[in-house]
Amino acid sequence: MFESLESILVNYGYIGLFLASFLASTILPFGSEVILMLLVDKKFNIPALIIIASVVIFLAPVLVIISVLREDPL
């Protein structure tokens, strides 16, 4: 099972990190750091990974707050 999950994440790469970070910072209770470390282990570009994860983890709650203030759910 872990091999297939790992292959999915590696195939999606940066987009997979983006989606996992977004979900982890909004509705799903898991740490996206595990995915980040997996991609680092697979020799992805470390500065790009850090930037993507940081931006998404900052923007996701902001989008939720804006949505709540507008009373328009995402």
mmCIF file of the N, C-alpha and C atoms, coordinates in Angstrom:
data_MODEL
# 
_entry.id   MODEL 
# 
loop_
_atom_site.group_PDB 
_atom_site.id 
_atom_site.type_symbol 
_atom_site.label_atom_id 
_atom_site.label_alt_id 
_atom_site.label_comp_id 
_atom_site.label_asym_id 
_atom_site.label_entity_id 
_atom_site.label_seq_id 
_atom_site.pdbx_PDB_ins_code 
_atom_site.Cartn_x 
_atom_site.Cartn_y 
_atom_site.Cartn_z 
_atom_site.occupancy 
_atom_site.B_iso_or_equiv 
_atom_site.pdbx_formal_charge 
_atom_site.auth_seq_id 
_atom_site.auth_comp_id 
_atom_site.auth_asym_id 
_atom_site.auth_atom_id 
_atom_site.pdbx_PDB_model_num 
ATOM 1   N N  . MET A 1 1  ? 0.811   -1.196 0.000   1.00 0.00 ? 1  MET A N  1 
ATOM 2   C CA . MET A 1 1  ? 0.000   0.000  0.000   1.00 0.00 ? 1  MET A CA 1 
ATOM 3   C C  . MET A 1 1  ? 0.854   1.260  0.000   1.00 0.00 ? 1  MET A C  1 
ATOM 4   N N  . PHE A 1 2  ? 1.912   1.261  0.834   1.00 0.00 ? 2  PHE A N  1 
ATOM 5   C CA . PHE A 1 2  ? 2.752   2.450  0.902   1.00 0.00 ? 2  PHE A CA 1 
ATOM 6   C C  . PHE A 1 2  ? 3.519   2.677  -0.389  1.00 0.00 ? 2  PHE A C  1 
ATOM 7   N N  . GLU A 1 3  ? 3.843   1.597  -1.093  1.00 0.00 ? 3  GLU A N  1 
ATOM 8   C CA . GLU A 1 3  ? 4.552   1.746  -2.358  1.00 0.00 ? 3  GLU A CA 1 
ATOM 9   C C  . GLU A 1 3  ? 3.679   2.443  -3.382  1.00 0.00 ? 3  GLU A C  1 
ATOM 10  N N  . SER A 1 4  ? 2.391   2.098  -3.425  1.00 0.00 ? 4  SER A N  1 
ATOM 11  C CA . SER A 1 4  ? 1.506   2.732  -4.396  1.00 0.00 ? 4  SER A CA 1 
ATOM 12  C C  . SER A 1 4  ? 1.258   4.195  -4.019  1.00 0.00 ? 4  SER A C  1 
ATOM 13  N N  . LEU A 1 5  ? 1.118   4.489  -2.728  1.00 0.00 ? 5  LEU A N  1 
ATOM 14  C CA . LEU A 1 5  ? 0.955   5.869  -2.294  1.00 0.00 ? 5  LEU A CA 1 
ATOM 15  C C  . LEU A 1 5  ? 2.198   6.681  -2.628  1.00 0.00 ? 5  LEU A C  1 
ATOM 16  N N  . GLU A 1 6  ? 3.345   6.084  -2.407  1.00 0.00 ? 6  GLU A N  1 
ATOM 17  C CA . GLU A 1 6  ? 4.601   6.761  -2.716  1.00 0.00 ? 6  GLU A CA 1 
ATOM 18  C C  . GLU A 1 6  ? 4.722   7.028  -4.208  1.00 0.00 ? 6  GLU A C  1 
ATOM 19  N N  . SER A 1 7  ? 4.366   6.064  -5.035  1.00 0.00 ? 7  SER A N  1 
ATOM 20  C CA . SER A 1 7  ? 4.470   6.267  -6.484  1.00 0.00 ? 7  SER A CA 1 
ATOM 21  C C  . SER A 1 7  ? 3.483   7.335  -6.968  1.00 0.00 ? 7  SER A C  1 
ATOM 22  N N  . ILE A 1 8  ? 2.299   7.386  -6.366  1.00 0.00 ? 8  ILE A N  1 
ATOM 23  C CA . ILE A 1 8  ? 1.339   8.434  -6.743  1.00 0.00 ? 8  ILE A CA 1 
ATOM 24  C C  . ILE A 1 8  ? 1.910   9.808  -6.413  1.00 0.00 ? 8  ILE A C  1 
ATOM 25  N N  . LEU A 1 9  ? 2.454   9.955  -5.208  1.00 0.00 ? 9  LEU A N  1 
ATOM 26  C CA . LEU A 1 9  ? 2.989   11.253 -4.801  1.00 0.00 ? 9  LEU A CA 1 
ATOM 27  C C  . LEU A 1 9  ? 4.179   11.667 -5.648  1.00 0.00 ? 9  LEU A C  1 
ATOM 28  N N  . VAL A 1 10 ? 5.041   10.728 -5.970  1.00 0.00 ? 10 VAL A N  1 
ATOM 29  C CA . VAL A 1 10 ? 6.204   11.051 -6.791  1.00 0.00 ? 10 VAL A CA 1 
ATOM 30  C C  . VAL A 1 10 ? 5.766   11.408 -8.208  1.00 0.00 ? 10 VAL A C  1 
ATOM 31  N N  . ASN A 1 11 ? 4.751   10.726 -8.731  1.00 0.00 ? 11 ASN A N  1 
ATOM 32  C CA . ASN A 1 11 ? 4.267   11.045 -10.072 1.00 0.00 ? 11 ASN A CA 1 
ATOM 33  C C  . ASN A 1 11 ? 3.632   12.432 -10.131 1.00 0.00 ? 11 ASN A C  1 
ATOM 34  N N  . TYR A 1 12 ? 2.916   12.821 -9.082  1.00 0.00 ? 12 TYR A N  1 
ATOM 35  C CA . TYR A 1 12 ? 2.296   14.144 -9.067  1.00 0.00 ? 12 TYR A CA 1 
ATOM 36  C C  . TYR A 1 12 ? 3.266   15.237 -8.631  1.00 0.00 ? 12 TYR A C  1 
ATOM 37  N N  . GLY A 1 13 ? 4.295   14.882 -7.894  1.00 0.00 ? 13 GLY A N  1 
ATOM 38  C CA . GLY A 1 13 ? 5.361   15.811 -7.528  1.00 0.00 ? 13 GLY A CA 1 
ATOM 39  C C  . GLY A 1 13 ? 4.885   17.077 -6.854  1.00 0.00 ? 13 GLY A C  1 
ATOM 40  N N  . TYR A 1 14 ? 5.178   18.214 -7.481  1.00 0.00 ? 14 TYR A N  1 
ATOM 41  C CA . TYR A 1 14 ? 4.870   19.509 -6.894  1.00 0.00 ? 14 TYR A CA 1 
ATOM 42  C C  . TYR A 1 14 ? 3.368   19.741 -6.763  1.00 0.00 ? 14 TYR A C  1 
ATOM 43  N N  . ILE A 1 15 ? 2.598   19.277 -7.718  1.00 0.00 ? 15 ILE A N  1 
ATOM 44  C CA . ILE A 1 15 ? 1.141   19.418 -7.649  1.00 0.00 ? 15 ILE A CA 1 
ATOM 45  C C  . ILE A 1 15 ? 0.596   18.589 -6.491  1.00 0.00 ? 15 ILE A C  1 
ATOM 46  N N  . GLY A 1 16 ? 1.138   17.399 -6.298  1.00 0.00 ? 16 GLY A N  1 
ATOM 47  C CA . GLY A 1 16 ? 0.731   16.566 -5.172  1.00 0.00 ? 16 GLY A CA 1 
ATOM 48  C C  . GLY A 1 16 ? 1.037   17.227 -3.842  1.00 0.00 ? 16 GLY A C  1 
ATOM 49  N N  . LEU A 1 17 ? 2.197   17.868 -3.747  1.00 0.00 ? 17 LEU A N  1 
ATOM 50  C CA . LEU A 1 17 ? 2.546   18.594 -2.527  1.00 0.00 ? 17 LEU A CA 1 
ATOM 51  C C  . LEU A 1 17 ? 1.593   19.762 -2.312  1.00 0.00 ? 17 LEU A C  1 
ATOM 52  N N  . PHE A 1 18 ? 1.263   20.471 -3.386  1.00 0.00 ? 18 PHE A N  1 
ATOM 53  C CA . PHE A 1 18 ? 0.328   21.589 -3.301  1.00 0.00 ? 18 PHE A CA 1 
ATOM 54  C C  . PHE A 1 18 ? -1.021  21.119 -2.759  1.00 0.00 ? 18 PHE A C  1 
ATOM 55  N N  . LEU A 1 19 ? -1.564  20.066 -3.347  1.00 0.00 ? 19 LEU A N  1 
ATOM 56  C CA . LEU A 1 19 ? -2.872  19.559 -2.923  1.00 0.00 ? 19 LEU A CA 1 
ATOM 57  C C  . LEU A 1 19 ? -2.832  19.022 -1.490  1.00 0.00 ? 19 LEU A C  1 
ATOM 58  N N  . ALA A 1 20 ? -1.798  18.268 -1.167  1.00 0.00 ? 20 ALA A N  1 
ATOM 59  C CA . ALA A 1 20 ? -1.690  17.713 0.180   1.00 0.00 ? 20 ALA A CA 1 
ATOM 60  C C  . ALA A 1 20 ? -1.542  18.818 1.225   1.00 0.00 ? 20 ALA A C  1 
ATOM 61  N N  . SER A 1 21 ? -0.761  19.839 0.924   1.00 0.00 ? 21 SER A N  1 
ATOM 62  C CA . SER A 1 21 ? -0.586  20.945 1.863   1.00 0.00 ? 21 SER A CA 1 
ATOM 63  C C  . SER A 1 21 ? -1.882  21.721 2.036   1.00 0.00 ? 21 SER A C  1 
ATOM 64  N N  . PHE A 1 22 ? -2.603  21.912 0.938   1.00 0.00 ? 22 PHE A N  1 
ATOM 65  C CA . PHE A 1 22 ? -3.882  22.619 1.022   1.00 0.00 ? 22 PHE A CA 1 
ATOM 66  C C  . PHE A 1 22 ? -4.873  21.846 1.881   1.00 0.00 ? 22 PHE A C  1 
ATOM 67  N N  . LEU A 1 23 ? -4.984  20.559 1.626   1.00 0.00 ? 23 LEU A N  1 
ATOM 68  C CA . LEU A 1 23 ? -5.918  19.744 2.400   1.00 0.00 ? 23 LEU A CA 1 
ATOM 69  C C  . LEU A 1 23 ? -5.513  19.655 3.865   1.00 0.00 ? 23 LEU A C  1 
ATOM 70  N N  . ALA A 1 24 ? -4.210  19.539 4.114   1.00 0.00 ? 24 ALA A N  1 
ATOM 71  C CA . ALA A 1 24 ? -3.738  19.434 5.492   1.00 0.00 ? 24 ALA A CA 1 
ATOM 72  C C  . ALA A 1 24 ? -3.965  20.724 6.271   1.00 0.00 ? 24 ALA A C  1 
ATOM 73  N N  . SER A 1 25 ? -3.932  21.851 5.593   1.00 0.00 ? 25 SER A N  1 
ATOM 74  C CA . SER A 1 25 ? -4.103  23.112 6.315   1.00 0.00 ? 25 SER A CA 1 
ATOM 75  C C  . SER A 1 25 ? -5.554  23.573 6.360   1.00 0.00 ? 25 SER A C  1 
ATOM 76  N N  . THR A 1 26 ? -6.468  22.809 5.764   1.00 0.00 ? 26 THR A N  1 
ATOM 77  C CA . THR A 1 26 ? -7.874  23.206 5.817   1.00 0.00 ? 26 THR A CA 1 
ATOM 78  C C  . THR A 1 26 ? -8.743  22.143 6.475   1.00 0.00 ? 26 THR A C  1 
ATOM 79  N N  . ILE A 1 27 ? -8.933  20.974 5.843   1.00 0.00 ? 27 ILE A N  1 
ATOM 80  C CA . ILE A 1 27 ? -9.961  20.055 6.332   1.00 0.00 ? 27 ILE A CA 1 
ATOM 81  C C  . ILE A 1 27 ? -9.457  18.690 6.796   1.00 0.00 ? 27 ILE A C  1 
ATOM 82  N N  . LEU A 1 28 ? -8.336  18.235 6.341   1.00 0.00 ? 28 LEU A N  1 
ATOM 83  C CA . LEU A 1 28 ? -7.862  16.906 6.718   1.00 0.00 ? 28 LEU A CA 1 
ATOM 84  C C  . LEU A 1 28 ? -6.791  16.988 7.806   1.00 0.00 ? 28 LEU A C  1 
ATOM 85  N N  . PRO A 1 29 ? -6.958  16.236 8.863   1.00 0.00 ? 29 PRO A N  1 
ATOM 86  C CA . PRO A 1 29 ? -5.988  16.302 9.968   1.00 0.00 ? 29 PRO A CA 1 
ATOM 87  C C  . PRO A 1 29 ? -4.781  15.380 9.747   1.00 0.00 ? 29 PRO A C  1 
ATOM 88  N N  . PHE A 1 30 ? -3.876  15.794 8.902   1.00 0.00 ? 30 PHE A N  1 
ATOM 89  C CA . PHE A 1 30 ? -2.630  15.052 8.731   1.00 0.00 ? 30 PHE A CA 1 
ATOM 90  C C  . PHE A 1 30 ? -1.517  16.054 8.442   1.00 0.00 ? 30 PHE A C  1 
ATOM 91  N N  . GLY A 1 31 ? -0.300  15.600 8.594   1.00 0.00 ? 31 GLY A N  1 
ATOM 92  C CA . GLY A 1 31 ? 0.836   16.476 8.359   1.00 0.00 ? 31 GLY A CA 1 
ATOM 93  C C  . GLY A 1 31 ? 1.365   16.337 6.945   1.00 0.00 ? 31 GLY A C  1 
ATOM 94  N N  . SER A 1 32 ? 1.436   17.422 6.255   1.00 0.00 ? 32 SER A N  1 
ATOM 95  C CA . SER A 1 32 ? 1.985   17.387 4.899   1.00 0.00 ? 32 SER A CA 1 
ATOM 96  C C  . SER A 1 32 ? 3.509   17.305 4.919   1.00 0.00 ? 32 SER A C  1 
ATOM 97  N N  . GLU A 1 33 ? 4.084   17.400 6.109   1.00 0.00 ? 33 GLU A N  1 
ATOM 98  C CA . GLU A 1 33 ? 5.543   17.322 6.228   1.00 0.00 ? 33 GLU A CA 1 
ATOM 99  C C  . GLU A 1 33 ? 6.078   15.965 5.788   1.00 0.00 ? 33 GLU A C  1 
ATOM 100 N N  . VAL A 1 34 ? 5.287   14.924 5.989   1.00 0.00 ? 34 VAL A N  1 
ATOM 101 C CA . VAL A 1 34 ? 5.703   13.582 5.563   1.00 0.00 ? 34 VAL A CA 1 
ATOM 102 C C  . VAL A 1 34 ? 5.866   13.548 4.049   1.00 0.00 ? 34 VAL A C  1 
ATOM 103 N N  . ILE A 1 35 ? 4.921   14.148 3.349   1.00 0.00 ? 35 ILE A N  1 
ATOM 104 C CA . ILE A 1 35 ? 4.989   14.201 1.890   1.00 0.00 ? 35 ILE A CA 1 
ATOM 105 C C  . ILE A 1 35 ? 6.170   15.055 1.452   1.00 0.00 ? 35 ILE A C  1 
ATOM 106 N N  . LEU A 1 36 ? 6.385   16.152 2.160   1.00 0.00 ? 36 LEU A N  1 
ATOM 107 C CA . LEU A 1 36 ? 7.524   17.013 1.856   1.00 0.00 ? 36 LEU A CA 1 
ATOM 108 C C  . LEU A 1 36 ? 8.836   16.238 1.990   1.00 0.00 ? 36 LEU A C  1 
ATOM 109 N N  . MET A 1 37 ? 8.979   15.489 3.076   1.00 0.00 ? 37 MET A N  1 
ATOM 110 C CA . MET A 1 37 ? 10.206  14.715 3.279   1.00 0.00 ? 37 MET A CA 1 
ATOM 111 C C  . MET A 1 37 ? 10.366  13.609 2.239   1.00 0.00 ? 37 MET A C  1 
ATOM 112 N N  . LEU A 1 38 ? 9.263   12.998 1.832   1.00 0.00 ? 38 LEU A N  1 
ATOM 113 C CA . LEU A 1 38 ? 9.310   11.973 0.788   1.00 0.00 ? 38 LEU A CA 1 
ATOM 114 C C  . LEU A 1 38 ? 9.822   12.571 -0.518  1.00 0.00 ? 38 LEU A C  1 
ATOM 115 N N  . LEU A 1 39 ? 9.332   13.750 -0.870  1.00 0.00 ? 39 LEU A N  1 
ATOM 116 C CA . LEU A 1 39 ? 9.778   14.393 -2.109  1.00 0.00 ? 39 LEU A CA 1 
ATOM 117 C C  . LEU A 1 39 ? 11.224  14.863 -2.017  1.00 0.00 ? 39 LEU A C  1 
ATOM 118 N N  . VAL A 1 40 ? 11.659  15.284 -0.829  1.00 0.00 ? 40 VAL A N  1 
ATOM 119 C CA . VAL A 1 40 ? 13.073  15.630 -0.637  1.00 0.00 ? 40 VAL A CA 1 
ATOM 120 C C  . VAL A 1 40 ? 13.931  14.389 -0.830  1.00 0.00 ? 40 VAL A C  1 
ATOM 121 N N  . ASP A 1 41 ? 13.466  13.264 -0.284  1.00 0.00 ? 41 ASP A N  1 
ATOM 122 C CA . ASP A 1 41 ? 14.190  12.001 -0.430  1.00 0.00 ? 41 ASP A CA 1 
ATOM 123 C C  . ASP A 1 41 ? 14.272  11.557 -1.895  1.00 0.00 ? 41 ASP A C  1 
ATOM 124 N N  . LYS A 1 42 ? 13.265  11.927 -2.692  1.00 0.00 ? 42 LYS A N  1 
ATOM 125 C CA . LYS A 1 42 ? 13.248  11.554 -4.115  1.00 0.00 ? 42 LYS A CA 1 
ATOM 126 C C  . LYS A 1 42 ? 13.975  12.569 -4.991  1.00 0.00 ? 42 LYS A C  1 
ATOM 127 N N  . LYS A 1 43 ? 14.730  13.458 -4.365  1.00 0.00 ? 43 LYS A N  1 
ATOM 128 C CA . LYS A 1 43 ? 15.614  14.415 -5.048  1.00 0.00 ? 43 LYS A CA 1 
ATOM 129 C C  . LYS A 1 43 ? 14.875  15.507 -5.808  1.00 0.00 ? 43 LYS A C  1 
ATOM 130 N N  . PHE A 1 44 ? 13.701  15.931 -5.299  1.00 0.00 ? 44 PHE A N  1 
ATOM 131 C CA . PHE A 1 44 ? 13.041  17.096 -5.875  1.00 0.00 ? 44 PHE A CA 1 
ATOM 132 C C  . PHE A 1 44 ? 13.784  18.346 -5.414  1.00 0.00 ? 44 PHE A C  1 
ATOM 133 N N  . ASN A 1 45 ? 13.565  19.455 -6.084  1.00 0.00 ? 45 ASN A N  1 
ATOM 134 C CA . ASN A 1 45 ? 14.228  20.711 -5.782  1.00 0.00 ? 45 ASN A CA 1 
ATOM 135 C C  . ASN A 1 45 ? 13.766  21.222 -4.413  1.00 0.00 ? 45 ASN A C  1 
ATOM 136 N N  . ILE A 1 46 ? 14.674  21.257 -3.447  1.00 0.00 ? 46 ILE A N  1 
ATOM 137 C CA . ILE A 1 46 ? 14.323  21.593 -2.068  1.00 0.00 ? 46 ILE A CA 1 
ATOM 138 C C  . ILE A 1 46 ? 13.784  23.023 -1.930  1.00 0.00 ? 46 ILE A C  1 
ATOM 139 N N  . PRO A 1 47 ? 14.423  24.042 -2.507  1.00 0.00 ? 47 PRO A N  1 
ATOM 140 C CA . PRO A 1 47 ? 13.846  25.388 -2.376  1.00 0.00 ? 47 PRO A CA 1 
ATOM 141 C C  . PRO A 1 47 ? 12.433  25.494 -2.971  1.00 0.00 ? 47 PRO A C  1 
ATOM 142 N N  . ALA A 1 48 ? 12.193  24.832 -4.081  1.00 0.00 ? 48 ALA A N  1 
ATOM 143 C CA . ALA A 1 48 ? 10.856  24.860 -4.679  1.00 0.00 ? 48 ALA A CA 1 
ATOM 144 C C  . ALA A 1 48 ? 9.840   24.171 -3.774  1.00 0.00 ? 48 ALA A C  1 
ATOM 145 N N  . LEU A 1 49 ? 10.217  23.068 -3.169  1.00 0.00 ? 49 LEU A N  1 
ATOM 146 C CA . LEU A 1 49 ? 9.320   22.370 -2.246  1.00 0.00 ? 49 LEU A CA 1 
ATOM 147 C C  . LEU A 1 49 ? 8.967   23.243 -1.046  1.00 0.00 ? 49 LEU A C  1 
ATOM 148 N N  . ILE A 1 50 ? 9.966   23.907 -0.493  1.00 0.00 ? 50 ILE A N  1 
ATOM 149 C CA . ILE A 1 50 ? 9.736   24.758 0.674   1.00 0.00 ? 50 ILE A CA 1 
ATOM 150 C C  . ILE A 1 50 ? 8.838   25.934 0.316   1.00 0.00 ? 50 ILE A C  1 
ATOM 151 N N  . ILE A 1 51 ? 9.075   26.538 -0.833  1.00 0.00 ? 51 ILE A N  1 
ATOM 152 C CA . ILE A 1 51 ? 8.252   27.674 -1.259  1.00 0.00 ? 51 ILE A CA 1 
ATOM 153 C C  . ILE A 1 51 ? 6.810   27.244 -1.475  1.00 0.00 ? 51 ILE A C  1 
ATOM 154 N N  . ILE A 1 52 ? 6.605   26.134 -2.181  1.00 0.00 ? 52 ILE A N  1 
ATOM 155 C CA . ILE A 1 52 ? 5.244   25.657 -2.445  1.00 0.00 ? 52 ILE A CA 1 
ATOM 156 C C  . ILE A 1 52 ? 4.520   25.349 -1.141  1.00 0.00 ? 52 ILE A C  1 
ATOM 157 N N  . ALA A 1 53 ? 5.150   24.600 -0.264  1.00 0.00 ? 53 ALA A N  1 
ATOM 158 C CA . ALA A 1 53 ? 4.509   24.228 0.992   1.00 0.00 ? 53 ALA A CA 1 
ATOM 159 C C  . ALA A 1 53 ? 4.213   25.454 1.852   1.00 0.00 ? 53 ALA A C  1 
ATOM 160 N N  . SER A 1 54 ? 5.129   26.384 1.920   1.00 0.00 ? 54 SER A N  1 
ATOM 161 C CA . SER A 1 54 ? 4.940   27.576 2.749   1.00 0.00 ? 54 SER A CA 1 
ATOM 162 C C  . SER A 1 54 ? 3.815   28.458 2.219   1.00 0.00 ? 54 SER A C  1 
ATOM 163 N N  . VAL A 1 55 ? 3.798   28.673 0.922   1.00 0.00 ? 55 VAL A N  1 
ATOM 164 C CA . VAL A 1 55 ? 2.767   29.529 0.329   1.00 0.00 ? 55 VAL A CA 1 
ATOM 165 C C  . VAL A 1 55 ? 1.387   28.911 0.506   1.00 0.00 ? 55 VAL A C  1 
ATOM 166 N N  . VAL A 1 56 ? 1.277   27.619 0.269   1.00 0.00 ? 56 VAL A N  1 
ATOM 167 C CA . VAL A 1 56 ? -0.027  26.965 0.386   1.00 0.00 ? 56 VAL A CA 1 
ATOM 168 C C  . VAL A 1 56 ? -0.506  26.947 1.831   1.00 0.00 ? 56 VAL A C  1 
ATOM 169 N N  . ILE A 1 57 ? 0.385   26.648 2.765   1.00 0.00 ? 57 ILE A N  1 
ATOM 170 C CA . ILE A 1 57 ? -0.014  26.588 4.169   1.00 0.00 ? 57 ILE A CA 1 
ATOM 171 C C  . ILE A 1 57 ? -0.414  27.977 4.678   1.00 0.00 ? 57 ILE A C  1 
ATOM 172 N N  . PHE A 1 58 ? 0.120   29.028 4.085   1.00 0.00 ? 58 PHE A N  1 
ATOM 173 C CA . PHE A 1 58 ? -0.302  30.380 4.441   1.00 0.00 ? 58 PHE A CA 1 
ATOM 174 C C  . PHE A 1 58 ? -1.616  30.754 3.749   1.00 0.00 ? 58 PHE A C  1 
ATOM 175 N N  . LEU A 1 59 ? -1.753  30.444 2.465   1.00 0.00 ? 59 LEU A N  1 
ATOM 176 C CA . LEU A 1 59 ? -2.912  30.898 1.697   1.00 0.00 ? 59 LEU A CA 1 
ATOM 177 C C  . LEU A 1 59 ? -4.198  30.126 1.981   1.00 0.00 ? 59 LEU A C  1 
ATOM 178 N N  . ALA A 1 60 ? -4.110  28.861 2.295   1.00 0.00 ? 60 ALA A N  1 
ATOM 179 C CA . ALA A 1 60 ? -5.318  28.054 2.494   1.00 0.00 ? 60 ALA A CA 1 
ATOM 180 C C  . ALA A 1 60 ? -6.203  28.605 3.615   1.00 0.00 ? 60 ALA A C  1 
ATOM 181 N N  . PRO A 1 61 ? -5.684  28.889 4.804   1.00 0.00 ? 61 PRO A N  1 
ATOM 182 C CA . PRO A 1 61 ? -6.556  29.470 5.834   1.00 0.00 ? 61 PRO A CA 1 
ATOM 183 C C  . PRO A 1 61 ? -7.071  30.862 5.451   1.00 0.00 ? 61 PRO A C  1 
ATOM 184 N N  . VAL A 1 62 ? -6.271  31.630 4.736   1.00 0.00 ? 62 VAL A N  1 
ATOM 185 C CA . VAL A 1 62 ? -6.717  32.948 4.292   1.00 0.00 ? 62 VAL A CA 1 
ATOM 186 C C  . VAL A 1 62 ? -7.926  32.806 3.377   1.00 0.00 ? 62 VAL A C  1 
ATOM 187 N N  . LEU A 1 63 ? -7.891  31.846 2.454   1.00 0.00 ? 63 LEU A N  1 
ATOM 188 C CA . LEU A 1 63 ? -9.036  31.612 1.571   1.00 0.00 ? 63 LEU A CA 1 
ATOM 189 C C  . LEU A 1 63 ? -10.261 31.165 2.348   1.00 0.00 ? 63 LEU A C  1 
ATOM 190 N N  . VAL A 1 64 ? -10.065 30.351 3.360   1.00 0.00 ? 64 VAL A N  1 
ATOM 191 C CA . VAL A 1 64 ? -11.191 29.910 4.190   1.00 0.00 ? 64 VAL A CA 1 
ATOM 192 C C  . VAL A 1 64 ? -11.782 31.092 4.953   1.00 0.00 ? 64 VAL A C  1 
ATOM 193 N N  . ILE A 1 65 ? -10.947 31.941 5.506   1.00 0.00 ? 65 ILE A N  1 
ATOM 194 C CA . ILE A 1 65 ? -11.434 33.113 6.237   1.00 0.00 ? 65 ILE A CA 1 
ATOM 195 C C  . ILE A 1 65 ? -12.201 34.044 5.304   1.00 0.00 ? 65 ILE A C  1 
ATOM 196 N N  . ILE A 1 66 ? -11.679 34.285 4.122   1.00 0.00 ? 66 ILE A N  1 
ATOM 197 C CA . ILE A 1 66 ? -12.381 35.124 3.150   1.00 0.00 ? 66 ILE A CA 1 
ATOM 198 C C  . ILE A 1 66 ? -13.724 34.511 2.790   1.00 0.00 ? 66 ILE A C  1 
ATOM 199 N N  . SER A 1 67 ? -13.744 33.217 2.617   1.00 0.00 ? 67 SER A N  1 
ATOM 200 C CA . SER A 1 67 ? -14.994 32.531 2.281   1.00 0.00 ? 67 SER A CA 1 
ATOM 201 C C  . SER A 1 67 ? -16.011 32.660 3.407   1.00 0.00 ? 67 SER A C  1 
ATOM 202 N N  . VAL A 1 68 ? -15.574 32.539 4.644   1.00 0.00 ? 68 VAL A N  1 
ATOM 203 C CA . VAL A 1 68 ? -16.489 32.657 5.784   1.00 0.00 ? 68 VAL A CA 1 
ATOM 204 C C  . VAL A 1 68 ? -16.999 34.092 5.904   1.00 0.00 ? 68 VAL A C  1 
ATOM 205 N N  . LEU A 1 69 ? -16.126 35.050 5.709   1.00 0.00 ? 69 LEU A N  1 
ATOM 206 C CA . LEU A 1 69 ? -16.547 36.439 5.803   1.00 0.00 ? 69 LEU A CA 1 
ATOM 207 C C  . LEU A 1 69 ? -17.542 36.817 4.708   1.00 0.00 ? 69 LEU A C  1 
ATOM 208 N N  . ARG A 1 70 ? -17.409 36.217 3.555   1.00 0.00 ? 70 ARG A N  1 
ATOM 209 C CA . ARG A 1 70 ? -18.334 36.480 2.450   1.00 0.00 ? 70 ARG A CA 1 
ATOM 210 C C  . ARG A 1 70 ? -19.594 35.643 2.576   1.00 0.00 ? 70 ARG A C  1 
ATOM 211 N N  . GLU A 1 71 ? -19.610 34.697 3.512   1.00 0.00 ? 71 GLU A N  1 
ATOM 212 C CA . GLU A 1 71 ? -20.698 33.752 3.696   1.00 0.00 ? 71 GLU A CA 1 
ATOM 213 C C  . GLU A 1 71 ? -20.950 32.941 2.424   1.00 0.00 ? 71 GLU A C  1 
ATOM 214 N N  . ASP A 1 72 ? -19.867 32.627 1.749   1.00 0.00 ? 72 ASP A N  1 
ATOM 215 C CA . ASP A 1 72 ? -19.925 31.870 0.508   1.00 0.00 ? 72 ASP A CA 1 
ATOM 216 C C  . ASP A 1 72 ? -18.965 30.690 0.651   1.00 0.00 ? 72 ASP A C  1 
ATOM 217 N N  . PRO A 1 73 ? -19.449 29.504 1.046   1.00 0.00 ? 73 PRO A N  1 
ATOM 218 C CA . PRO A 1 73 ? -18.525 28.385 1.277   1.00 0.00 ? 73 PRO A CA 1 
ATOM 219 C C  . PRO A 1 73 ? -17.779 27.976 0.022   1.00 0.00 ? 73 PRO A C  1 
ATOM 220 N N  . LEU A 1 74 ? -16.573 27.505 0.224   1.00 0.00 ? 74 LEU A N  1 
ATOM 221 C CA . LEU A 1 74 ? -15.736 27.075 -0.903  1.00 0.00 ? 74 LEU A CA 1 
ATOM 222 C C  . LEU A 1 74 ? -16.309 25.889 -1.615  1.00 0.00 ? 74 LEU A C  1 
# 
